[in-house]
Amino acid sequence: MRLELARGVNGLPGASALDAEVWEEFQTNHEVVAPESEGLWRVRVEGLPAGPAEARAGGVAQQLATETSAQRVVRLGQDYFRRVVLENFDGRCALTGMAHTALVNASHIVSWADDVTHRLDPANGIALNRLHDAAFDRYLITFDDKLRLVVGRAVRESLPRDELAAGFLAYEGRRLAEPVRHGLSQPMLARHRRSFERANA
């Protein structure tokens, strides 16, 4: 059963069959729909030309001596993933409640490189502030099966006592905020915990 139904949310009254079809495609086909949606968002909402986020910075009059051109790999759909994950946690860090969007990231539970099929899946994302996002990404912290913060041995042994206490121990055992729309994937969280255990063995 989907999270919306479990919470008693019935959806938009009077929605058409086409609405239901589009919604279902967003739920099941992230890899195809998200990049297209991202392009439409840029054009219609932000008033920008469609294309990768990195292409927005054009219009530089001249190239400085300390700059050069380089080819980069662009993660299509990344803006979509960030937007959906942050909306899923009301724009706040799910651990601390921090609401400054410039300081809150959409953190992949299973990394972009490790699982192609779930790169843009909202169930694979947690809104975390930059400190805890970086620690989560490097398996310094994880969340147990009740979504409570677990602090690893590696960070305990490497940080000075005050920094460890303020940044990590103050939140140890705290449960993540409840997602608004998309529940978090327990299998992906279990994969993260296994990697965390190897990193902290």
N, C-alpha and C positions, 0 to 999 in steps of 0.2 A: 504494500500500500504506500502511496506517495505521502510525503511529509504534509503537503497541503490538506489532503483528505484526513489524515490522522489528527490534524489540528482543527478540523471542522471547517476548513475554508472550501467553499463550493466553487470558486472561480467566478468569472465574469458572467453575469446573467445575460441571456440573449446572444451569446457568442455563436457565430456561424460555424458550419462544418469546415470552411476554409481557415477560420481562426484556430480551430482545434488542430487542423492539419499542420499549420505553421508552428504552433506551440509544440506539437509532438516532434517535429523535425528539429527544433531548437534543443529539445530534451535528449534526443538520441543521435544527432548527427553534428556534433560540435565542430568537428574538423573542417567540414565543408561550409556550414552556415555562418560560423563566427567571422571568418575573414570577409565574406560578402557583407555581413551586417556591419562590420567595422568600417568598411568603405562607405556604406550608405550613411552611417552615423556622422562621419567626417563631413560629407557633402551637405547633408540636410540639417544637422544640428550645429556643428562647429563651423560650417561655412568654409571648409578647407577642401582642397582637391583630394580625391580618393587616392589611397596608396599607403605604403608603410609609414609608420610614425616618424621614422628617421628622415623621411623626405620633406618634412614640414619646414625645416630650417633654411630653405632655399632663399635666394635673393641677396646673398652676400656680394658686395660690390667688387671686392678684390680679395685674393688669397694672400695671407700674410706669409712671410718667410718661414715661420715656425709651423706652418700647416701644409698638409698634403692630402691628396685624395686617396681613398682606400675602399676596396670592395668589402662589404660586410654581409654576414648572414642575418636576415631579418626574421624575427619570429612573428609570422602572420597570426593574427588573432589574439596577441598578447594584451592589447588594449581592451578587447572584449572580455577576456578572462579577468583582468583586473577590475573592470567595472562590475561584472556580475558577482565576483567574490566579495568586493567591498559592500555592494548592496545587500548581499546575503547576511552581512554582519552589521547592517545599519551604518556603514561608513566608519566603524570603530575597530580598533584592535580587539580581537576576540579574547585576549588574555588580560590586558590591562585596562581596556576601555578607552584608550587614547583615541581622540577623534580628529586629529590634524591629518588630513588626507595626504599631505606631502611626506608625512612620517609613517604612513601605514602602507604596507605592501600586500599584494596577493601572493601568498606563499604556496608553492606546490607541495603537497604531501609526498607524492612520488615525483621525482624531478622530471623536467622537460625532456632531458636526455634519456631517462630510464624507461619511459612508457609513452610511446607515440600515441596510443589510442586514447589516453586520458589527459592529454596536454591541455585541452580547453574545457574539461569536464568540471563544472562548479563543485561537484562532490570531492574533487581532488584539490580544493583550495581553502586556505584559512587566511583571514585578514589578521596580520601580525605587524606590530611596530618593527622598525628597521633592526633594532638590536635582536629581538627574539626571532625575527625572520632569518637573520644571518646565522644565529645559533641553531635554529631548527634545520636550516639547509645543510649545515655542517655536522649534524647529528650530535650536537652538544646538549640539546634538550629534545624531549619527545613528549607525547601525551599518552597516558595509559588507556585502558579500555573503557574507563569512565570519563575520559577527556580531561584528566587532571595533569598538570605540568609535572614532569620528571626531569630533574637536573642530573646530568651525567658526571661521571668521575673526571673526565678530561677537563671540563670547565672548572670543576671544584679545585683541581690541583694547579690550574694555571693562572687563576685570577687572584689578586690581593683580596684580603678578607672583606674590606668595606665594599669594594666593587661587586664581589660575589654576592654579598648580602643584599645590596640595593638593587642589583640588576636581575638576580635569579632567585635567591633564597626567599626573598620577600613574596614571591609568587608561587613557590613550590607547593604543589598540592591543590592550587587553584584550578577550578574547572573552567573550560572554555565557555564563552557565551553561546547561547542557543542560536543556531542559524535561523534566518527568517524563512527562506524558501527551500533550500537544498540541504538535506542532511549530509553529513560528512561520511565518506566511504570507510567503513570499518576494515575491509580487507586492505585498503591502501595505508591506513593508519598502522595496521599490523605489520605491513612491509617496512614502514618507516621505523617501527620499534625494533625489528630484527636488525636493520642497519645500524641503529643507535646502539644496540647491545654489542655488536661486533666492534664498533668504534670505541666503546668504553670498557672493553674486556680487560 
